[in-house]
Amino acid sequence: MPTIGLLYPGHSAEDDYPLLEARLGSGLRLPLVHTTVGEDAHRVDALLDLGGRERLAEGARTLTEEHSPDAVMWACTSGSFVFGWEGAHQQVAELEEVTGVPTSSTSLSFVAACQALDLTRVSVAASYPQEVAESFVSFLGHGGVEVTAMGSHGIVTAAEVGLLGQHDVETIVRGADLTGGAQAVLVPDTAMHTLQWIESLEQMAGVPVLTANQVTVWQGLRLLSEVPVIDSLGTLFSTRSRG
């Protein structure tokens, strides 16, 4: 059984992962270790601290010692893309030295998922404040993904995002601007519950919807082998060839 270890900052939507594990039965293990958080704030300085080397290394050591994962994901978008394109790759390389297994992050997963689906133009529906959301747009650009429109909802803390229910998430996705030719909607916050609602989000949007917790699991599987078809997780998981 593949085991994808998750490093998750603080407490907000981490229950997305065990709920998915339960739905899949014996097909996947998703053990999770909480990394420490200084200030819970979607602000660049706080996010740079959140994704700092020592915080992640401490969590990675615990994860590997207690769960022996086959791959590790830094399950955080903003705590990786704020370091920039090269910085996010360096962050993962340093983590991999600690884990000793294939390792990636949610922000890098978004770019990989877009590439797998041949998506070059997307609309971003971000819970973050404007400055942080713009950093994600810039990051995607470095990965060859053009953002045709970006919605920023100004939510400052991950704790607040974790309280959003299905209606709230649907409202955020429904508000995504697709008029510029966007081929998909990207929802970049692992603090947001989404895994149980992806199919309904895609039906409502009329295009693929990529969410942070979704691409994190997909990338973890991709690090190990071909991604299996998993019902109810949207276009990204709908065909084996795209994995």
Backbone as CSV, one residue per row, in Angstrom:
resi,resn,N_x,N_y,N_z,CA_x,CA_y,CA_z,C_x,C_y,C_z
1,MET,0.842,-1.189,0.000,0.000,0.000,0.000,0.885,1.249,0.000
2,PRO,0.711,2.168,-0.982,1.529,3.375,-0.987,1.235,4.256,0.220
3,THR,2.292,4.840,0.766,2.156,5.734,1.917,2.744,7.082,1.565
4,ILE,1.886,8.079,1.521,2.311,9.447,1.227,2.246,10.245,2.519
5,GLY,3.399,10.617,3.030,3.455,11.398,4.253,3.195,12.865,3.968
6,LEU,2.399,13.494,4.809,2.016,14.890,4.624,2.560,15.751,5.756
7,LEU,3.222,16.822,5.390,3.610,17.868,6.341,2.601,18.989,6.201
8,TYR,1.853,19.240,7.257,0.716,20.168,7.176,0.859,21.236,8.258
9,PRO,0.811,22.515,7.882,1.019,23.569,8.879,-0.233,23.842,9.709
10,GLY,-0.112,23.709,10.999,-1.203,24.076,11.887,-2.427,23.191,11.743
11,HIS,-3.599,23.771,12.014,-4.864,23.039,12.016,-5.920,23.858,11.285
12,SER,-6.466,23.296,10.223,-7.548,23.971,9.499,-8.375,22.966,8.705
13,ALA,-7.821,22.440,7.584,-8.582,21.485,6.769,-7.865,20.151,6.661
14,GLU,-7.056,19.824,7.677,-6.289,18.580,7.597,-7.176,17.338,7.578
15,ASP,-8.430,17.459,8.051,-9.319,16.296,8.040,-9.753,15.907,6.634
16,ASP,-9.493,16.739,5.636,-9.731,16.343,4.247,-9.007,15.040,3.916
17,TYR,-7.806,14.885,4.435,-6.961,13.750,4.050,-7.403,12.429,4.684
18,PRO,-7.630,12.333,5.992,-8.121,11.057,6.530,-9.495,10.680,6.000
19,LEU,-10.327,11.667,5.682,-11.626,11.359,5.091,-11.447,10.711,3.720
20,LEU,-10.488,11.228,2.939,-10.200,10.619,1.646,-9.624,9.220,1.833
21,GLU,-8.713,9.071,2.782,-8.116,7.760,3.049,-9.197,6.744,3.399
22,ALA,-10.169,7.154,4.189,-11.262,6.253,4.570,-12.105,5.878,3.355
23,ARG,-12.339,6.831,2.468,-13.121,6.556,1.259,-12.413,5.555,0.359
24,LEU,-11.089,5.602,0.324,-10.328,4.730,-0.564,-10.060,3.358,0.031
25,GLY,-10.422,3.170,1.294,-10.220,1.881,1.929,-8.747,1.576,2.123
26,SER,-8.310,0.438,1.605,-6.926,0.009,1.814,-5.991,0.456,0.695
27,GLY,-6.449,1.359,-0.166,-5.655,1.712,-1.335,-4.567,2.730,-1.109
28,LEU,-4.598,3.451,0.001,-3.642,4.542,0.195,-3.572,4.920,1.665
29,ARG,-2.359,5.181,2.139,-2.176,5.727,3.479,-1.689,7.163,3.369
30,LEU,-2.275,8.049,4.189,-1.924,9.469,4.160,-1.616,9.963,5.576
31,PRO,-0.576,9.433,6.216,-0.228,9.919,7.557,0.194,11.379,7.519
32,LEU,-0.178,12.111,8.552,0.032,13.562,8.557,0.709,14.002,9.843
33,VAL,1.678,14.871,9.697,2.336,15.503,10.836,2.162,17.011,10.710
34,HIS,1.740,17.639,11.780,1.564,19.096,11.786,2.913,19.780,11.992
35,THR,3.251,20.680,11.088,4.438,21.503,11.304,4.057,22.710,12.160
36,THR,5.043,23.289,12.812,4.775,24.406,13.703,4.469,25.679,12.920
37,VAL,3.711,26.541,13.551,3.304,27.808,12.936,3.678,28.940,13.879
38,GLY,4.319,29.967,13.362,4.588,31.149,14.165,3.314,31.977,14.285
39,GLU,3.049,32.777,13.273,1.824,33.581,13.221,0.956,33.065,12.092
40,ASP,-0.293,32.742,12.408,-1.230,32.289,11.384,-1.712,33.514,10.611
41,ALA,-1.033,33.805,9.518,-1.383,34.987,8.728,-0.962,34.777,7.279
42,HIS,-1.894,35.031,6.363,-1.567,35.032,4.936,-0.913,36.377,4.611
43,ARG,0.322,36.485,5.074,1.141,37.673,4.867,2.540,37.172,4.527
44,VAL,3.221,37.822,3.619,4.457,37.277,3.071,5.476,36.952,4.152
45,ASP,5.710,37.865,5.093,6.724,37.596,6.106,6.357,36.402,6.979
46,ALA,5.076,36.291,7.336,4.626,35.164,8.154,4.733,33.852,7.379
47,LEU,4.475,33.894,6.085,4.539,32.687,5.267,5.981,32.231,5.040
48,LEU,6.886,33.170,4.914,8.303,32.805,4.802,8.777,32.102,6.067
49,ASP,8.281,32.553,7.210,8.609,31.892,8.472,7.942,30.517,8.545
50,LEU,6.695,30.435,8.105,5.945,29.178,8.122,6.662,28.082,7.333
51,GLY,7.235,28.460,6.193,7.917,27.488,5.340,9.410,27.421,5.574
52,GLY,9.861,27.907,6.699,11.284,27.935,7.005,11.897,26.549,7.137
53,ARG,13.189,26.475,6.891,13.916,25.199,6.840,13.775,24.390,8.117
54,GLU,13.975,25.013,9.253,13.973,24.256,10.508,12.586,23.745,10.871
55,ARG,11.555,24.555,10.619,10.193,24.090,10.901,9.879,22.832,10.088
56,LEU,10.215,22.872,8.804,9.900,21.742,7.943,10.774,20.532,8.269
57,ALA,12.043,20.764,8.541,12.940,19.653,8.858,12.489,18.930,10.126
58,GLU,12.051,19.693,11.118,11.580,19.082,12.358,10.384,18.170,12.085
59,GLY,9.422,18.681,11.305,8.257,17.870,10.968,8.626,16.665,10.122
60,ALA,9.557,16.864,9.189,9.967,15.767,8.303,10.626,14.639,9.078
61,ARG,11.436,14.991,10.062,12.083,13.949,10.868,11.037,13.133,11.626
62,THR,10.060,13.811,12.190,8.989,13.104,12.904,8.204,12.206,11.960
63,LEU,7.889,12.735,10.790,7.111,11.982,9.814,7.834,10.709,9.383
64,THR,9.111,10.832,9.074,9.851,9.657,8.606,10.074,8.641,9.717
65,GLU,10.324,9.117,10.917,10.572,8.199,12.034,9.314,7.440,12.445
66,GLU,8.175,8.119,12.404,6.945,7.513,12.922,6.141,6.773,11.862
67,HIS,6.293,7.149,10.578,5.391,6.596,9.562,6.093,5.962,8.359
68,SER,7.388,6.119,8.209,8.147,5.521,7.100,7.448,5.703,5.751
69,PRO,7.187,6.933,5.332,6.467,7.158,4.070,7.308,6.792,2.850
70,ASP,6.596,6.482,1.759,7.254,6.220,0.477,7.539,7.515,-0.275
71,ALA,6.768,8.536,0.017,6.956,9.870,-0.554,6.437,10.875,0.456
72,VAL,6.896,12.120,0.347,6.490,13.166,1.293,6.039,14.393,0.517
73,MET,4.948,15.003,0.989,4.452,16.246,0.413,4.400,17.331,1.490
74,TRP,4.970,18.496,1.152,4.764,19.699,1.964,3.412,20.242,1.538
75,ALA,2.399,19.925,2.340,1.007,20.204,1.984,0.650,21.647,2.317
76,CYS,1.289,22.541,1.618,1.069,23.972,1.819,1.400,24.681,0.518
77,THR,0.509,25.536,0.070,0.744,26.268,-1.173,1.491,27.562,-0.902
78,SER,0.910,28.410,-0.076,1.496,29.737,0.144,2.843,29.664,0.845
79,GLY,3.043,28.629,1.677,4.316,28.472,2.371,5.410,27.907,1.490
80,SER,5.122,27.777,0.209,6.165,27.390,-0.749,6.287,28.405,-1.873
81,PHE,5.167,28.851,-2.468,5.307,29.780,-3.597,5.836,31.149,-3.201
82,VAL,5.700,31.523,-1.912,6.245,32.834,-1.505,7.761,32.874,-1.605
83,PHE,8.399,31.708,-1.688,9.852,31.653,-1.849,10.272,31.838,-3.301
84,GLY,9.308,31.919,-4.207,9.619,32.071,-5.619,9.871,30.727,-6.275
85,TRP,10.027,30.746,-7.589,10.178,29.514,-8.357,11.418,28.726,-7.929
86,GLU,12.565,29.377,-7.903,13.791,28.681,-7.514,13.770,28.331,-6.031
87,GLY,13.245,29.231,-5.212,13.195,28.972,-3.776,12.309,27.796,-3.416
88,ALA,11.191,27.626,-4.135,10.301,26.496,-3.871,10.979,25.172,-4.221
89,HIS,11.760,25.171,-5.300,12.506,23.964,-5.658,13.611,23.679,-4.640
90,GLN,14.264,24.724,-4.159,15.302,24.536,-3.144,14.695,24.005,-1.846
91,GLN,13.530,24.535,-1.488,12.838,24.081,-0.279,12.575,22.577,-0.338
92,VAL,12.101,22.104,-1.480,11.813,20.683,-1.647,13.100,19.851,-1.641
93,ALA,14.142,20.368,-2.281,15.421,19.645,-2.303,15.971,19.481,-0.886
94,GLU,15.876,20.526,-0.079,16.354,20.441,1.298,15.508,19.472,2.120
95,LEU,14.200,19.471,1.875,13.321,18.530,2.573,13.651,17.096,2.197
96,GLU,13.928,16.884,0.916,14.216,15.529,0.452,15.493,14.984,1.083
97,GLU,16.441,15.874,1.385,17.653,15.430,2.076,17.316,14.879,3.463
98,VAL,16.289,15.448,4.080,15.874,14.988,5.408,15.036,13.719,5.313
99,THR,14.108,13.684,4.358,13.167,12.561,4.284,13.803,11.317,3.670
100,GLY,14.709,11.518,2.710,15.321,10.389,2.020,14.402,9.703,1.038
101,VAL,13.253,10.317,0.735,12.308,9.760,-0.234,11.860,10.876,-1.167
102,PRO,11.254,10.550,-2.312,10.763,11.605,-3.214,9.851,12.583,-2.473
103,THR,10.089,13.866,-2.701,9.402,14.911,-1.943,9.002,16.058,-2.874
104,SER,7.840,16.644,-2.622,7.401,17.796,-3.406,6.520,18.671,-2.526
105,SER,5.923,19.691,-3.135,5.068,20.619,-2.393,3.816,20.928,-3.199
106,THR,2.844,21.519,-2.545,1.573,21.803,-3.207,1.726,22.810,-4.337
107,SER,2.528,23.837,-4.146,2.669,24.833,-5.209,3.274,24.221,-6.465
108,LEU,4.293,23.375,-6.312,4.875,22.689,-7.457,3.875,21.706,-8.057
109,SER,3.002,21.159,-7.231,1.987,20.227,-7.720,1.001,20.909,-8.650
110,PHE,0.658,22.151,-8.361,-0.265,22.873,-9.238,0.307,22.987,-10.646
111,VAL,1.579,23.334,-10.754,2.199,23.462,-12.075,2.249,22.106,-12.761
112,ALA,2.628,21.061,-12.026,2.698,19.720,-12.606,1.327,19.249,-13.077
113,ALA,0.288,19.564,-12.314,-1.064,19.162,-12.694,-1.514,19.892,-13.954
114,CYS,-1.205,21.170,-14.047,-1.545,21.926,-15.259,-0.833,21.336,-16.475
115,GLN,0.412,20.988,-16.308,1.166,20.391,-17.408,0.572,19.046,-17.811
116,ALA,0.161,18.245,-16.829,-0.403,16.927,-17.120,-1.715,17.031,-17.889
117,LEU,-2.467,18.103,-17.642,-3.748,18.299,-18.313,-3.644,19.236,-19.516
118,ASP,-2.420,19.610,-19.875,-2.191,20.532,-21.003,-2.933,21.854,-20.814
119,LEU,-2.928,22.347,-19.589,-3.563,23.632,-19.273,-2.516,24.730,-19.313
120,THR,-2.738,25.721,-20.137,-1.800,26.841,-20.234,-2.428,28.163,-19.810
121,ARG,-3.755,28.205,-19.681,-4.468,29.426,-19.298,-5.470,29.072,-18.203
122,VAL,-5.354,29.715,-17.049,-6.209,29.368,-15.915,-6.720,30.624,-15.225
123,SER,-7.797,30.438,-14.478,-8.324,31.479,-13.601,-8.060,31.042,-12.164
124,VAL,-7.561,31.950,-11.348,-7.247,31.642,-9.954,-8.344,32.179,-9.042
125,ALA,-8.873,31.314,-8.192,-9.862,31.710,-7.187,-9.195,31.545,-5.825
126,ALA,-8.598,32.610,-5.333,-7.762,32.539,-4.133,-8.488,33.069,-2.902
127,SER,-8.297,32.381,-1.801,-8.823,32.881,-0.529,-7.926,33.972,0.041
128,TYR,-6.680,34.048,-0.440,-5.670,34.933,0.135,-5.953,36.423,-0.086
129,PRO,-5.281,37.268,0.692,-5.227,38.696,0.370,-4.501,38.918,-0.957
130,GLN,-4.681,40.099,-1.513,-4.195,40.412,-2.859,-2.701,40.158,-3.047
131,GLU,-1.878,40.632,-2.132,-0.432,40.523,-2.309,0.013,39.068,-2.388
132,VAL,-0.548,38.224,-1.536,-0.176,36.811,-1.532,-0.698,36.129,-2.792
133,ALA,-1.933,36.441,-3.185,-2.493,35.855,-4.401,-1.662,36.234,-5.622
134,GLU,-1.164,37.452,-5.658,-0.329,37.877,-6.790,0.979,37.089,-6.835
135,SER,1.501,36.694,-5.676,2.710,35.867,-5.651,2.448,34.506,-6.286
136,PHE,1.254,33.974,-6.086,0.900,32.696,-6.705,0.794,32.856,-8.223
137,VAL,0.211,33.942,-8.656,0.113,34.216,-10.093,1.500,34.263,-10.724
138,SER,2.423,34.962,-10.070,3.793,35.059,-10.564,4.453,33.685,-10.606
139,PHE,4.244,32.894,-9.581,4.812,31.557,-9.510,4.325,30.697,-10.671
140,LEU,3.033,30.732,-10.937,2.483,29.960,-12.052,3.091,30.403,-13.374
141,GLY,3.301,31.712,-13.511,3.910,32.219,-14.734,5.278,31.635,-14.985
142,HIS,6.058,31.479,-13.925,7.383,30.872,-14.069,7.270,29.413,-14.511
143,GLY,6.145,28.800,-14.200,5.929,27.416,-14.600,5.246,27.282,-15.950
144,GLY,5.100,28.377,-16.664,4.509,28.334,-17.995,2.997,28.335,-18.021
145,VAL,2.372,28.747,-16.909,0.914,28.777,-16.826,0.462,30.235,-16.743
146,GLU,-0.306,30.675,-17.712,-0.795,32.056,-17.747,-2.082,32.172,-16.944
147,VAL,-2.149,33.159,-16.075,-3.358,33.419,-15.299,-4.141,34.521,-16.003
148,THR,-5.306,34.168,-16.515,-6.116,35.125,-17.257,-6.945,36.010,-16.341
149,ALA,-7.209,35.535,-15.130,-7.967,36.322,-14.152,-7.658,35.784,-12.769
150,MET,-7.712,36.675,-11.775,-7.415,36.265,-10.408,-8.398,36.920,-9.452
151,GLY,-9.059,36.098,-8.661,-9.943,36.603,-7.633,-9.292,36.451,-6.277
152,SER,-9.242,37.523,-5.492,-8.650,37.498,-4.162,-9.740,37.781,-3.141
153,HIS,-9.877,36.894,-2.148,-10.973,37.033,-1.196,-10.535,37.578,0.153
154,GLY,-9.259,37.905,0.292,-8.797,38.677,1.432,-8.884,38.019,2.789
155,ILE,-8.911,36.689,2.836,-8.990,36.013,4.132,-7.587,35.907,4.709
156,VAL,-7.404,36.407,5.899,-6.062,36.582,6.447,-5.505,35.316,7.071
157,THR,-6.331,34.522,7.754,-5.793,33.373,8.484,-6.270,32.047,7.902
158,ALA,-5.418,31.031,8.062,-5.791,29.679,7.637,-6.951,29.157,8.475
159,ALA,-6.999,29.545,9.754,-8.092,29.100,10.619,-9.438,29.532,10.072
160,GLU,-9.509,30.763,9.552,-10.761,31.248,8.959,-11.118,30.471,7.700
161,VAL,-10.119,30.193,6.882,-10.366,29.445,5.647,-10.887,28.049,5.969
162,GLY,-10.357,27.440,7.021,-10.775,26.103,7.393,-12.226,26.007,7.816
163,LEU,-12.835,27.124,8.147,-14.238,27.141,8.560,-15.200,27.271,7.389
164,LEU,-14.680,27.496,6.182,-15.548,27.653,5.014,-16.243,26.333,4.698
165,GLY,-17.547,26.410,4.487,-18.315,25.232,4.128,-18.493,25.092,2.629
166,GLN,-19.267,24.113,2.211,-19.426,23.847,0.788,-19.990,25.052,0.048
167,HIS,-20.983,25.695,0.608,-21.574,26.855,-0.059,-20.542,27.963,-0.238
168,ASP,-19.723,28.188,0.777,-18.696,29.229,0.692,-17.681,28.913,-0.409
169,VAL,-17.247,27.654,-0.460,-16.266,27.259,-1.470,-16.876,27.353,-2.862
170,GLU,-18.122,26.933,-2.995,-18.797,27.043,-4.288,-18.907,28.497,-4.728
171,THR,-19.158,29.392,-3.786,-19.252,30.812,-4.112,-17.924,31.344,-4.629
172,ILE,-16.824,30.921,-4.010,-15.488,31.340,-4.453,-15.213,30.840,-5.868
173,VAL,-15.535,29.575,-6.131,-15.289,29.012,-7.460,-16.232,29.623,-8.490
174,ARG,-17.477,29.817,-8.111,-18.455,30.404,-9.034,-18.037,31.805,-9.463
175,GLY,-17.329,32.494,-8.591,-16.900,33.851,-8.905,-15.682,33.929,-9.798
176,ALA,-15.086,32.789,-10.142,-13.893,32.801,-11.002,-14.254,33.301,-12.398
177,ASP,-13.453,34.210,-12.911,-13.681,34.814,-14.221,-13.081,33.917,-15.306
178,LEU,-13.944,33.387,-16.178,-13.494,32.508,-17.259,-13.536,33.193,-18.620
179,THR,-13.847,34.486,-18.627,-14.060,35.174,-19.907,-12.771,35.347,-20.706
180,GLY,-11.623,35.231,-20.066,-10.351,35.407,-20.771,-9.814,34.148,-21.413
181,GLY,-10.651,33.131,-21.501,-10.215,31.885,-22.126,-9.578,30.904,-21.170
182,ALA,-9.850,31.030,-19.884,-9.283,30.099,-18.910,-9.798,28.692,-19.156
183,GLN,-8.896,27.735,-19.063,-9.239,26.328,-19.277,-9.561,25.596,-17.979
184,ALA,-9.316,26.238,-16.853,-9.546,25.602,-15.552,-9.570,26.675,-14.478
185,VAL,-10.068,26.288,-13.303,-10.048,27.148,-12.120,-9.113,26.514,-11.103
186,LEU,-8.189,27.308,-10.559,-7.251,26.845,-9.539,-7.631,27.459,-8.196
187,VAL,-7.723,26.610,-7.179,-8.104,27.047,-5.828,-6.947,26.705,-4.889
188,PRO,-6.063,27.668,-4.613,-4.751,27.345,-4.024,-4.615,27.486,-2.514
189,ASP,-5.347,26.711,-1.726,-5.165,26.836,-0.282,-5.470,25.505,0.374
190,THR,-4.452,24.863,0.972,-4.681,23.587,1.656,-5.469,23.771,2.946
191,ALA,-5.675,25.009,3.373,-6.506,25.267,4.549,-7.995,25.181,4.225
192,MET,-8.332,25.017,2.941,-9.722,24.986,2.498,-10.171,23.541,2.250
193,HIS,-11.265,23.145,2.868,-11.843,21.837,2.584,-12.367,21.820,1.145
194,THR,-11.978,20.794,0.391,-12.451,20.692,-0.998,-12.628,19.260,-1.479
195,LEU,-11.917,18.289,-0.902,-11.826,16.969,-1.523,-13.182,16.297,-1.711
196,GLN,-14.137,16.566,-0.839,-15.432,15.904,-0.963,-16.367,16.625,-1.931
197,TRP,-15.934,17.791,-2.451,-16.839,18.595,-3.278,-16.336,18.823,-4.704
198,ILE,-15.243,18.212,-5.095,-14.606,18.566,-6.364,-15.516,18.309,-7.557
199,GLU,-16.218,17.181,-7.571,-17.078,16.900,-8.716,-18.163,17.955,-8.864
200,SER,-18.782,18.363,-7.762,-19.825,19.385,-7.849,-19.234,20.736,-8.243
201,LEU,-18.011,21.014,-7.799,-17.358,22.264,-8.188,-17.097,22.288,-9.691
202,GLU,-16.663,21.149,-10.242,-16.408,21.091,-11.677,-17.699,21.200,-12.480
203,GLN,-18.739,20.566,-12.022,-20.021,20.662,-12.719,-20.515,22.099,-12.741
204,MET,-20.330,22.788,-11.642,-20.773,24.176,-11.542,-19.925,25.087,-12.419
205,ALA,-18.593,24.867,-12.430,-17.686,25.739,-13.181,-17.710,25.440,-14.677
206,GLY,-17.965,24.183,-15.037,-17.964,23.800,-16.437,-16.573,23.581,-17.006
207,VAL,-15.564,23.627,-16.141,-14.164,23.379,-16.533,-13.504,22.606,-15.392
208,PRO,-12.334,22.013,-15.628,-11.641,21.364,-14.522,-11.363,22.330,-13.374
209,VAL,-11.478,21.834,-12.171,-11.153,22.606,-10.976,-10.024,21.875,-10.255
210,LEU,-8.926,22.577,-10.040,-7.790,22.014,-9.316,-7.713,22.684,-7.952
211,THR,-7.755,21.886,-6.909,-7.678,22.431,-5.553,-6.393,21.966,-4.877
212,ALA,-6.017,22.669,-3.845,-4.720,22.420,-3.210,-4.613,21.009,-2.631
213,ASN,-5.615,20.581,-1.889,-5.537,19.252,-1.286,-5.610,18.155,-2.350
214,GLN,-6.332,18.419,-3.425,-6.421,17.466,-4.532,-5.073,17.277,-5.227
215,VAL,-4.436,18.380,-5.613,-3.167,18.252,-6.350,-2.057,17.717,-5.451
216,THR,-2.178,17.940,-4.152,-1.181,17.411,-3.214,-1.190,15.884,-3.211
217,VAL,-2.382,15.300,-3.126,-2.488,13.839,-3.148,-2.046,13.304,-4.512
218,TRP,-2.471,13.968,-5.579,-2.111,13.535,-6.941,-0.595,13.516,-7.134
219,GLN,0.064,14.585,-6.692,1.514,14.661,-6.863,2.229,13.611,-6.018
220,GLY,1.717,13.373,-4.817,2.315,12.339,-3.987,2.262,10.977,-4.660
221,LEU,1.122,10.648,-5.259,0.993,9.390,-5.996,1.897,9.388,-7.213
222,ARG,1.989,10.515,-7.865,2.798,10.624,-9.084,4.289,10.436,-8.789
223,LEU,4.716,10.830,-7.609,6.110,10.631,-7.233,6.470,9.152,-7.153
224,LEU,5.455,8.318,-6.920,5.693,6.898,-6.702,5.475,6.052,-7.947
225,SER,4.427,6.387,-8.711,4.079,5.536,-9.847,2.997,6.225,-10.664
226,GLU,2.376,5.478,-11.545,1.259,5.992,-12.323,0.094,6.289,-11.389
227,VAL,-0.558,7.423,-11.590,-1.675,7.815,-10.730,-2.911,6.998,-11.110
228,PRO,-3.535,6.340,-10.151,-4.726,5.543,-10.474,-5.939,6.430,-10.716
229,VAL,-6.916,5.871,-11.423,-8.199,6.555,-11.561,-8.907,6.494,-10.209
230,ILE,-9.337,7.646,-9.730,-10.067,7.705,-8.467,-11.352,8.487,-8.710
231,ASP,-12.473,7.825,-8.557,-13.758,8.481,-8.752,-13.961,9.590,-7.724
232,SER,-14.635,10.616,-8.130,-15.063,11.744,-7.288,-13.969,12.766,-7.013
233,LEU,-12.799,12.604,-7.636,-11.737,13.591,-7.432,-11.485,14.440,-8.674
234,GLY,-12.444,14.478,-9.567,-12.381,15.419,-10.674,-11.547,14.980,-11.859
235,THR,-11.415,15.896,-12.805,-10.736,15.643,-14.063,-9.310,15.162,-13.862
236,LEU,-8.616,15.709,-12.894,-7.217,15.365,-12.676,-7.026,13.865,-12.443
237,PHE,-8.014,13.231,-11.815,-7.918,11.808,-11.507,-8.791,10.939,-12.419
238,SER,-9.393,11.541,-13.449,-10.411,10.805,-14.201,-9.851,9.852,-15.228
239,THR,-8.620,10.061,-15.713,-8.045,9.144,-16.685,-6.636,8.780,-16.277
240,ARG,-6.312,7.518,-16.413,-4.998,7.022,-16.004,-3.880,7.691,-16.789
241,SER,-4.126,7.976,-18.076,-3.067,8.542,-18.925,-2.648,9.915,-18.453
242,ARG,-3.597,10.676,-17.901,-3.264,12.008,-17.438,-2.479,11.978,-16.143
243,GLY,-2.573,10.891,-15.394,-1.764,10.792,-14.181,-0.308,10.705,-14.513
